[in-house]
């Protein structure tokens, strides 16, 4: 898969979402499933405290999935 086209298609999910759809979108466009992205972000929040900041930034800058 071409990296540039992968980054252009990256968007927040509208159907696989718990909070903002960031993990659902990452799960759709990467080989890592969305539940594992949620676990990784949760661990980053608990261990380093940076997971929340990263999630919020992705929520702001990732476009919403087109219907």
Secondary structure, 3 states (H helix, E strand, C coil): CCHHHHHHHCCECCCCCCCCCHHHHHHHHCCCCHHHHHHHHHHHHHHCCHHHHHHHHHHHHCCECCC
